[in-house]
């Protein structure tokens, strides 16, 4: 049976070890807290992206389905109803996700900064985040990225759209979503073209 003295010594050793791993000076913790506050807009943006990205992807798919399968006279009304549902999803889901993202930051981002950076390095980071140059960059980064993405989308559209249509057709064929007889009628038309060209020669 373990003696009381040995047990006490082990508990003291474990306590000292845990304190050494988690102890952060008040000055350093204040810097970490300030950095977390300065990074909160980015944390909130990440939370919003988690919520909005799947909804945006779903809406793209819905748009394709409406164009190909919904009656023309009902597409607009259906689209508005689905957009309202998607907005309600974002409005209801974002606040708790944002709260969780902010709440998780101290034990993850904050702990990493406290462990990986010295107090002097944290001071330099705070100075950078608060500098006029960084603030200007943050203000303009959204506009710059938007302009870049618009140009990129325009440039790559001729590459992406044909491949995307090909993929959509493959998916529809695999899922049996193609209209009955489509595959059967397409082949004879393709086969009929070569003889016509040969006759014209």
TORLUMMAR-190840 format. One line per 3 residues: number of its first residue (from 1); for each residue x, y, z of N, C-alpha, C. Coordinates in nm, 2 decimals. Example, Ala and Ser with C-alpha at 12.3 -4.5 7.8 and 13.67 -1.06 7.14 Angstrom:
1> 1.32 -0.57 0.78 1.23 -0.45 0.78 1.32 -0.33 0.78  1.28 -0.22 0.71 1.37 -0.11 0.71 1.29 0.00 0.79
***
This chain:
1> 0.09 -0.12 0.00 0.00 0.00 0.00 0.09 0.12 0.00  0.06 0.23 -0.08 0.14 0.35 -0.09 0.13 0.43 0.03  0.25 0.47 0.08 0.25 0.55 0.21 0.19 0.69 0.18
4> 0.14 0.75 0.29 0.08 0.88 0.28 0.18 0.99 0.23  0.31 0.97 0.28 0.41 1.07 0.24 0.44 1.06 0.09  0.45 0.94 0.04 0.48 0.92 -0.10 0.36 0.97 -0.19
7> 0.24 0.95 -0.14 0.12 1.00 -0.22 0.12 1.15 -0.22  0.15 1.21 -0.10 0.15 1.36 -0.10 0.26 1.42 -0.19  0.38 1.35 -0.19 0.49 1.39 -0.27 0.45 1.39 -0.42
10> 0.38 1.28 -0.46 0.34 1.26 -0.60 0.24 1.37 -0.64  0.14 1.40 -0.55 0.04 1.50 -0.58 0.10 1.63 -0.59  0.20 1.66 -0.50 0.27 1.79 -0.51 0.35 1.81 -0.64
13> 0.41 1.70 -0.68 0.48 1.70 -0.81 0.39 1.72 -0.92  0.28 1.65 -0.92 0.18 1.67 -1.03 0.13 1.81 -1.04  0.10 1.86 -0.92 0.05 2.00 -0.91 0.15 2.10 -0.96
16> 0.28 2.08 -0.92 0.38 2.17 -0.97 0.40 2.16 -1.12  0.39 2.04 -1.18 0.40 2.02 -1.32 0.29 2.09 -1.39  0.16 2.07 -1.34 0.05 2.13 -1.41 0.06 2.28 -1.40
19> 0.11 2.33 -1.29 0.12 2.48 -1.28 0.23 2.53 -1.37  0.33 2.46 -1.39 0.44 2.50 -1.48 0.39 2.51 -1.62  0.30 2.41 -1.66 0.25 2.41 -1.80 0.15 2.52 -1.82
22> 0.07 2.56 -1.72 -0.04 2.65 -1.75 -0.01 2.79 -1.70  0.09 2.81 -1.61 0.11 2.94 -1.55 0.15 3.04 -1.66  0.08 3.15 -1.67 0.11 3.26 -1.76 0.10 3.39 -1.68
25> 0.20 3.47 -1.69 0.21 3.59 -1.61 0.09 3.68 -1.65  0.04 3.76 -1.55 -0.08 3.85 -1.58 -0.05 3.94 -1.70  0.07 3.99 -1.71 0.11 4.08 -1.82 0.10 4.01 -1.96
28> 0.15 3.89 -1.96 0.14 3.81 -2.09 0.00 3.77 -2.12  -0.08 3.73 -2.02 -0.22 3.70 -2.04 -0.30 3.82 -2.09  -0.26 3.93 -2.04 -0.33 4.06 -2.09 -0.30 4.08 -2.24
31> -0.18 4.05 -2.28 -0.14 4.07 -2.42 -0.22 3.96 -2.51  -0.23 3.84 -2.46 -0.30 3.74 -2.53 -0.45 3.77 -2.55  -0.51 3.82 -2.44 -0.65 3.86 -2.44 -0.67 3.98 -2.54
34> -0.57 4.07 -2.54 -0.59 4.18 -2.64 -0.58 4.13 -2.78  -0.49 4.04 -2.81 -0.47 3.98 -2.94 -0.60 3.91 -2.98  -0.66 3.84 -2.89 -0.78 3.76 -2.92 -0.89 3.86 -2.96
37> -0.90 3.97 -2.88 -1.00 4.08 -2.91 -0.97 4.14 -3.05  -0.85 4.16 -3.08 -0.81 4.22 -3.21 -0.84 4.13 -3.33  -0.84 4.00 -3.30 -0.86 3.90 -3.40 -1.01 3.85 -3.41
40> -1.09 3.91 -3.32 -1.23 3.86 -3.32 -1.31 3.88 -3.45  -1.28 3.99 -3.52 -1.35 4.00 -3.65 -1.32 3.88 -3.74  -1.19 3.83 -3.74 -1.16 3.72 -3.82 -1.22 3.59 -3.77
43> -1.23 3.58 -3.64 -1.30 3.46 -3.58 -1.45 3.46 -3.62  -1.51 3.58 -3.61 -1.65 3.58 -3.65 -1.67 3.55 -3.80  -1.58 3.60 -3.88 -1.59 3.57 -4.02 -1.57 3.42 -4.05
46> -1.49 3.35 -3.97 -1.47 3.21 -3.99 -1.60 3.14 -3.95  -1.66 3.18 -3.84 -1.79 3.12 -3.80 -1.90 3.14 -3.90  -1.90 3.26 -3.96 -2.01 3.29 -4.06 -1.98 3.20 -4.18
49> -1.86 3.18 -4.22 -1.82 3.10 -4.34 -1.87 2.96 -4.31  -1.85 2.91 -4.19 -1.89 2.77 -4.16 -2.04 2.76 -4.18  -2.12 2.86 -4.14 -2.26 2.86 -4.16 -2.31 2.88 -4.30
52> -2.25 2.98 -4.37 -2.30 3.02 -4.50 -2.26 2.93 -4.61  -2.14 2.88 -4.60 -2.08 2.80 -4.72 -2.17 2.69 -4.76  -2.22 2.60 -4.67 -2.30 2.49 -4.72 -2.44 2.54 -4.77
55> -2.49 2.65 -4.71 -2.61 2.70 -4.76 -2.59 2.76 -4.90  -2.48 2.82 -4.93 -2.46 2.88 -5.06 -2.44 2.77 -5.16  -2.37 2.66 -5.12 -2.36 2.55 -5.22 -2.49 2.48 -5.25
58> -2.58 2.47 -5.14 -2.71 2.41 -5.16 -2.79 2.50 -5.25  -2.78 2.63 -5.24 -2.86 2.72 -5.32 -2.82 2.72 -5.47  -2.69 2.70 -5.49 -2.64 2.68 -5.63 -2.71 2.55 -5.69
61> -2.71 2.45 -5.61 -2.77 2.32 -5.67 -2.92 2.34 -5.69  -2.98 2.41 -5.59 -3.13 2.44 -5.61 -3.16 2.52 -5.73  -3.07 2.62 -5.76 -3.09 2.70 -5.88 -3.08 2.61 -6.01
64> -2.99 2.52 -6.01 -2.98 2.43 -6.13 -3.11 2.34 -6.14  -3.15 2.29 -6.02 -3.27 2.20 -6.02 -3.39 2.28 -6.07  -3.41 2.41 -6.02 -3.52 2.49 -6.06 -3.52 2.51 -6.21
67> -3.41 2.54 -6.27 -3.40 2.57 -6.41 -3.43 2.45 -6.50  -3.40 2.33 -6.45 -3.42 2.21 -6.53 -3.54 2.13 -6.50  -3.60 2.14 -6.38 -3.70 2.05 -6.34 -3.83 2.12 -6.30
70> -3.82 2.25 -6.25 -3.94 2.32 -6.20 -4.02 2.38 -6.32  -4.15 2.39 -6.32 -4.23 2.46 -6.42 -4.19 2.61 -6.42  -4.18 2.66 -6.54 -4.13 2.80 -6.56 -4.21 2.90 -6.48
73> -4.34 2.88 -6.47 -4.43 2.97 -6.40 -4.42 2.97 -6.25  -4.35 2.87 -6.20 -4.34 2.85 -6.06 -4.20 2.87 -6.00  -4.10 2.89 -6.09 -3.96 2.90 -6.05 -3.94 3.02 -5.96
76> -3.99 3.13 -6.00 -3.96 3.25 -5.92 -4.01 3.24 -5.78  -4.14 3.19 -5.76 -4.20 3.18 -5.63 -4.12 3.07 -5.55  -4.09 2.96 -5.61 -4.02 2.86 -5.54 -3.88 2.91 -5.50
79> -3.81 2.98 -5.59 -3.68 3.04 -5.55 -3.69 3.13 -5.43  -3.79 3.22 -5.43 -3.80 3.31 -5.32 -3.83 3.24 -5.19  -3.91 3.14 -5.19 -3.94 3.06 -5.07 -3.81 2.99 -5.02
82> -3.74 2.94 -5.11 -3.61 2.87 -5.07 -3.51 2.97 -5.02  -3.50 3.08 -5.08 -3.41 3.19 -5.03 -3.45 3.23 -4.89  -3.58 3.24 -4.86 -3.62 3.28 -4.73 -3.59 3.17 -4.63
85> -3.60 3.05 -4.67 -3.56 2.94 -4.58 -3.41 2.94 -4.55  -3.33 2.97 -4.65 -3.19 2.97 -4.64 -3.15 3.09 -4.55  -3.21 3.20 -4.56 -3.18 3.32 -4.48 -3.22 3.29 -4.33
88> -3.33 3.22 -4.31 -3.37 3.19 -4.18 -3.27 3.09 -4.11  -3.22 3.00 -4.19 -3.12 2.91 -4.14 -3.00 2.98 -4.10  -2.95 3.08 -4.18 -2.83 3.16 -4.14 -2.86 3.24 -4.01
91> -2.97 3.31 -4.01 -3.01 3.39 -3.90 -3.02 3.32 -3.77  -3.06 3.19 -3.77 -3.08 3.11 -3.65 -2.95 3.04 -3.62  -2.87 3.00 -3.71 -2.75 2.92 -3.69 -2.63 3.00 -3.65
94> -2.61 3.12 -3.72 -2.49 3.20 -3.70 -2.46 3.24 -3.55  -2.56 3.29 -3.48 -2.54 3.34 -3.34 -2.48 3.24 -3.25  -2.53 3.11 -3.24 -2.47 3.02 -3.15 -2.33 2.97 -3.20
97> -2.31 2.96 -3.34 -2.18 2.92 -3.39 -2.08 3.03 -3.36  -2.12 3.16 -3.37 -2.03 3.27 -3.34 -1.99 3.27 -3.19  -2.09 3.25 -3.11 -2.06 3.24 -2.96 -1.97 3.13 -2.93
100> -1.99 3.01 -3.00 -1.90 2.90 -2.97 -1.76 2.93 -3.02  -1.75 2.99 -3.14 -1.62 3.02 -3.20 -1.54 3.12 -3.11  -1.61 3.22 -3.05 -1.54 3.32 -2.96 -1.50 3.25 -2.83
103> -1.59 3.16 -2.78 -1.57 3.10 -2.66 -1.45 3.00 -2.66  -1.43 2.94 -2.78 -1.33 2.84 -2.80 -1.19 2.90 -2.82  -1.19 3.03 -2.86 -1.06 3.09 -2.90 -0.96 3.09 -2.78
106> -1.00 3.13 -2.66 -0.90 3.14 -2.55 -0.82 3.01 -2.53  -0.89 2.90 -2.53 -0.83 2.77 -2.50 -0.75 2.71 -2.62  -0.77 2.77 -2.74 -0.70 2.71 -2.85 -0.60 2.82 -2.91
109> -0.65 2.92 -2.97 -0.57 3.03 -3.02 -0.49 3.10 -2.91  -0.56 3.13 -2.80 -0.50 3.20 -2.69 -0.39 3.11 -2.62  -0.42 2.99 -2.60 -0.32 2.90 -2.54 -0.20 2.88 -2.63
112> -0.22 2.87 -2.76 -0.11 2.86 -2.85 -0.02 2.98 -2.85  -0.08 3.10 -2.85 0.00 3.22 -2.85 0.08 3.23 -2.72  0.01 3.20 -2.61 0.08 3.21 -2.48 0.20 3.11 -2.47
115> 0.19 3.00 -2.54 0.29 2.90 -2.53 0.40 2.92 -2.64  0.37 2.97 -2.75 0.46 2.98 -2.86 0.53 3.12 -2.87  0.48 3.22 -2.81 0.53 3.35 -2.83 0.58 3.41 -2.69
118> 0.69 3.48 -2.69 0.74 3.54 -2.57 0.65 3.67 -2.55  0.67 3.73 -2.43 0.59 3.85 -2.40 0.63 3.96 -2.50  0.76 3.97 -2.53 0.81 4.07 -2.62 0.75 4.05 -2.76
121> 0.74 3.93 -2.81 0.68 3.90 -2.94 0.54 3.93 -2.94  0.47 3.91 -2.83 0.32 3.94 -2.82 0.30 4.09 -2.83  0.39 4.17 -2.77 0.39 4.31 -2.77 0.40 4.36 -2.92
124> 0.49 4.30 -2.99 0.51 4.33 -3.13 0.39 4.30 -3.22  0.33 4.19 -3.19 0.21 4.15 -3.26 0.09 4.25 -3.23  0.08 4.29 -3.11 -0.02 4.39 -3.08 0.00 4.52 -3.15
127> 0.13 4.56 -3.15 0.17 4.68 -3.22 0.13 4.67 -3.37  0.16 4.55 -3.43 0.13 4.54 -3.57 -0.02 4.54 -3.60  -0.10 4.47 -3.51 -0.25 4.47 -3.53 -0.31 4.61 -3.52
130> -0.25 4.69 -3.43 -0.30 4.82 -3.40 -0.24 4.93 -3.49  -0.14 4.89 -3.58 -0.08 4.99 -3.66 -0.17 5.04 -3.77  -0.15 5.17 -3.81 -0.23 5.22 -3.92 -0.22 5.14 -4.05
133> -0.10 5.09 -4.08 -0.08 5.01 -4.20 -0.17 4.89 -4.20  -0.17 4.82 -4.09 -0.25 4.69 -4.08 -0.40 4.73 -4.09  -0.44 4.83 -4.02 -0.58 4.87 -4.02 -0.62 4.91 -4.17
136> -0.54 4.98 -4.24 -0.57 5.01 -4.38 -0.58 4.89 -4.46  -0.48 4.79 -4.44 -0.48 4.67 -4.52 -0.61 4.59 -4.49  -0.65 4.58 -4.36 -0.77 4.51 -4.33 -0.90 4.57 -4.40
139> -0.90 4.71 -4.40 -1.01 4.78 -4.46 -1.02 4.75 -4.61  -0.90 4.74 -4.67 -0.90 4.73 -4.82 -0.90 4.59 -4.87  -0.86 4.49 -4.78 -0.85 4.36 -4.82 -0.97 4.30 -4.88
142> -1.09 4.33 -4.82 -1.21 4.28 -4.87 -1.24 4.32 -5.01  -1.22 4.45 -5.04 -1.24 4.51 -5.17 -1.14 4.45 -5.27  -1.01 4.44 -5.23 -0.91 4.38 -5.32 -0.94 4.24 -5.35
145> -0.98 4.16 -5.25 -1.01 4.02 -5.28 -1.13 4.00 -5.37  -1.23 4.09 -5.35 -1.35 4.09 -5.43 -1.32 4.11 -5.57  -1.24 4.22 -5.60 -1.20 4.25 -5.73 -1.12 4.14 -5.80
148> -1.03 4.08 -5.72 -0.95 3.97 -5.77 -1.04 3.85 -5.81  -1.14 3.82 -5.72 -1.22 3.70 -5.74 -1.31 3.72 -5.86  -1.36 3.84 -5.88 -1.44 3.87 -6.00 -1.36 3.85 -6.13
151> -1.24 3.90 -6.13 -1.15 3.89 -6.25 -1.12 3.74 -6.27  -1.09 3.67 -6.16 -1.06 3.53 -6.17 -1.17 3.45 -6.22  -1.29 3.48 -6.17 -1.41 3.40 -6.22 -1.44 3.43 -6.37
154> -1.42 3.55 -6.41 -1.43 3.58 -6.55 -1.33 3.50 -6.64  -1.21 3.50 -6.59 -1.10 3.44 -6.67 -1.12 3.29 -6.68  -1.16 3.22 -6.57 -1.17 3.08 -6.56 -1.30 3.02 -6.61
157> -1.40 3.11 -6.63 -1.53 3.06 -6.67 -1.53 2.97 -6.79  -1.46 3.00 -6.90 -1.45 2.91 -7.01 -1.39 2.78 -6.98  -1.31 2.77 -6.88 -1.26 2.64 -6.84 -1.35 2.56 -6.75
160> -1.41 2.63 -6.66 -1.49 2.57 -6.56 -1.63 2.52 -6.61  -1.70 2.61 -6.68 -1.84 2.59 -6.72 -1.86 2.46 -6.80  -1.78 2.44 -6.91 -1.79 2.32 -6.99 -1.77 2.19 -6.90
163> -1.67 2.19 -6.82 -1.64 2.08 -6.73 -1.75 2.06 -6.63  -1.81 2.17 -6.58 -1.92 2.16 -6.49 -2.04 2.10 -6.55  -2.07 2.14 -6.68 -2.19 2.09 -6.75 -2.17 1.94 -6.77
166> -2.04 1.90 -6.81 -2.01 1.76 -6.83 -2.03 1.68 -6.70  -1.99 1.73 -6.59 -2.00 1.67 -6.46 -2.15 1.65 -6.43  -2.23 1.76 -6.45 -2.37 1.76 -6.42 -2.44 1.65 -6.50
169> -2.41 1.64 -6.63 -2.47 1.54 -6.71 -2.43 1.40 -6.67  -2.30 1.38 -6.63 -2.26 1.25 -6.58 -2.33 1.21 -6.45  -2.35 1.31 -6.36 -2.42 1.28 -6.24 -2.57 1.25 -6.26
172> -2.63 1.32 -6.35 -2.77 1.29 -6.39 -2.79 1.16 -6.45  -2.69 1.12 -6.54 -2.70 0.99 -6.60 -2.68 0.88 -6.49  -2.59 0.90 -6.40 -2.56 0.80 -6.30 -2.68 0.79 -6.21
175> -2.75 0.90 -6.17 -2.86 0.89 -6.08 -2.99 0.86 -6.16  -2.98 0.84 -6.29 -3.11 0.81 -6.37 -3.20 0.93 -6.38  -3.14 1.05 -6.37 -3.22 1.18 -6.37 -3.24 1.22 -6.51
178> -3.17 1.17 -6.61 -3.19 1.21 -6.75 -3.33 1.17 -6.79  -3.39 1.25 -6.88 -3.53 1.22 -6.93 -3.53 1.09 -7.01  -3.63 1.01 -6.99 -3.64 0.89 -7.07 -3.63 0.91 -7.22
181> -3.54 0.83 -7.28 -3.52 0.84 -7.42 -3.42 0.93 -7.47  -3.36 1.01 -7.37 -3.26 1.11 -7.41 -3.14 1.04 -7.47  -3.09 0.94 -7.40 -2.97 0.87 -7.45 -3.00 0.80 -7.58
184> -3.12 0.75 -7.59 -3.15 0.67 -7.71 -3.16 0.76 -7.83  -3.21 0.89 -7.82 -3.23 0.97 -7.93 -3.10 1.05 -7.97  -3.01 1.07 -7.87 -2.89 1.14 -7.90 -2.80 1.06 -7.99
187> -2.79 0.93 -7.97 -2.70 0.85 -8.04 -2.73 0.84 -8.19  -2.86 0.82 -8.24 -2.89 0.82 -8.38 -2.85 0.95 -8.45  -2.88 1.07 -8.38 -2.84 1.20 -8.44 -2.69 1.21 -8.46
190> -2.62 1.16 -8.36 -2.47 1.17 -8.38 -2.43 1.08 -8.49  -2.50 0.96 -8.51 -2.46 0.87 -8.61 -2.50 0.91 -8.75  -2.61 0.99 -8.75 -2.66 1.04 -8.88 -2.58 1.14 -8.95
193> -2.50 1.22 -8.87 -2.42 1.33 -8.93 -2.31 1.28 -9.02  -2.23 1.18 -8.99 -2.12 1.15 -9.08 -2.17 1.11 -9.22  -2.28 1.02 -9.24 -2.33 0.99 -9.37 -2.37 1.12 -9.45
196> -2.43 1.21 -9.38 -2.48 1.34 -9.45 -2.36 1.41 -9.50  -2.25 1.42 -9.43 -2.13 1.48 -9.47 -2.07 1.41 -9.59  -2.07 1.28 -9.58 -2.02 1.20 -9.69 -2.09 1.22 -9.82
199> -2.23 1.23 -9.81 -2.31 1.25 -9.93 -2.28 1.38 -9.99  -2.26 1.49 -9.90 -2.24 1.62 -9.96 -2.11 1.63 -10.04  -2.01 1.54 -10.00 -1.89 1.54 -10.07 -1.91 1.48 -10.21
***
